[in-house]
């Protein structure tokens, strides 16, 4: 659904990875995010938590399709986690609250990684941001929605301009979104424990 990138985020403990169109992923930053996520997942599994990836967005706008693309790609790669939000069954403004209730009802102690598209400055397009704490989905298109996630990943799909924000979500290049989706999926795949482990605590 899209959120804004707060400039103050550059001063906090979030980890950022730049994968701008036409450039190779910065391997050092990729490794930082991967190792951090792996540590979080392994500790959470030891505590008996259910790992949930909540991939937010809609396939009706190219710029808003990052979450559903990531969710679909994670399912196709059979990651050993619970996935909500795919191209077939997206999680968006109209069903987010219902999905959150379902997650909390189904899993006693979930650890939620929320994933969403983000808008910022032109120089930040292609940025992947991994942070502790929830994100606020829909902020970029002025929707009032609940904060979601114990941790979150945002992909900077486009930049803010005088034109309406919703237009930018529609004018975003699919190539940029795909690059971001592949980077995020790669991080999650590399963060996964033994591939023989099944989905946690079904």
N, C-alpha and C positions, 0 to 999 in steps of 0.2 A: 504493500500500500504506500510505501515511501515515507521516509522521515528526513529531517534536516540534519546535516552535520554541524554540530556546535563547535565553533573554533576553539572553545575552552577545552575540548577533548584532547587537543594536542598537548596539553599540560598535565594530563592525568596518566594513569597507568595502563591505558589501552595500548594494545599492540597493533601496529599498522603495517600492511603489506601493499606495495604498489605494483600493480600488474596492468599498467596503462597499455592500451592498444598499440601494437607495434614494438613493444619492448619485452624482454624476458623477465620472468618473475625473479625478484630478488631472493636468492636462495637462503640467505642468512635470516631474513625476516620470515620467510616461509617456515624455516626450521624453528624459530622462536614460537610462532603460533602453534605449530604442530606439537612441539614438546609440552607447551603449556596446556593445550587441550588434552593431550594424552595423560598428563599428570592428574588433571581434574577428573577425567573419566575413570582412570584406574582407582583413584581414591573413593570415588562415588560408588563404583561397583563393589569395593570392599565393604562399604557401608550399607550395601543392599539396596541402593537406589536404582530406580528405573531411569534409563537414559532416553530422553525424548528430544527429537529435533522438530521444532515447530517452524515450518517454512511458509512464511506469510507472503501473500500477493495474489495477483490475478493474471491469467493469460490473455485477458482482453486488452491489456496495454503492454507493449514490448518492455518498457522500462519497469513495469511492475511484475514482470514474469520471472525475476531472479529467484525468488523463493520457491515457486512451483517447479522451476527447472532444477534447482538443487535437490528438492524433495524427490523428484522423478529419477534423477541420476543416482541418488543414494539408494533408492529402492532397486534400481536396475543392477547396482553393484552389490546388493544384498548385505548392506552394512548391518551389524548385529544390534540395531537400536530400533526404537519405535519412531516412525516417521509420520508426521501430519503435514499435509499441504503438498499436493502434486499437481501436475497439469490436468490429470483426470479429476482429482478431488481437491481443488484449491481451498486454502484457508484465507478468508478475506473479511472485509468490514462487516458483512452481513451474518457471518457464522462464527466469528472469532470467539465471542463470549460463550457460545454453545460448546465449541471445541475445547475451550479451557475447562469448562465444567466437566466435560467428558473425561479429559485427561486426569483431573483431580479426583474424579469418582472411580476411575478404573485403576489408577496407580496410587498406592498409599503414600509413597515418598519419591515423587519424580524429580529428576534434575533436568531442567528444560534449557536447551540451547535454542534461542529464537534467531531466525534469519530473515532479513528483509532488505529491500532496495533502499537507497539513500540518495539524496540530492545535496550538492555542496557547491564549491567553487570550481571553475573550469580546470584549474591545475590539479584538482583532486580526483578527477574522473579516472576510474580504474583502481581506486583505493579500496582495500579490504580492511575493515576495522574489527578487531576482536576485543571485547571488553567484558568485565564482570558487571553484573547488574542487568536490569531489564531494559528493553527498548520501548519506545512509544510509537507503535505503528500508526500510519495514517496521518501523522502530523504534517507532512508535506502537502497533503490535499485537504487539510483543515477538518479532519474527522476526529471525533472524541472517542477514543478507544482505550481499553485498559492496558497498563504496562505489562509486558510479558517477558519471561525468561529469567533464569538465574545468571546466565551469560548470554551474550548476543553477538552476532556477526552481521555487519552491515557492508553492503557492496555499493560503492559510489557509481551509479549508472549514468548520471548526467549532472549538469550544473544549473544553478538558479539564474534566471534572467528576467527582464521585465515582462515577458509573456506569462500567461497563466501557468501555474505549476503543473496542472493536469496535462497541459499540452506537451510539456517536456517529458513526462512519463511516456507519452505516445510517440514522441519524436526521437527517442533514444535508439541508438544503433543496436541491433540484435547481436552483432559481432562483439560489442563491448560487454553485453549481458552474458553471452556465452563464455567469454574469457573469464569473467568474474565467477560464474557458476563452476567452471572447471577448476579454478583455483581453490574455491571453497570445498568442493567435493574432494579434491586431492588432499586438503588439510584433514578432513574428517577421516578419509580412508587411511592415511598415514598415522592418524591418532588412534585407530582401532586396536584393541587388544588381539589376542590369538583369534584368527579368522574362524576357528572351529567353535568359538563361543556362540551360542544361540542368543536370540533376543532375550534381554535380561528380565527375569521374574515375570514371565507371562501369566 
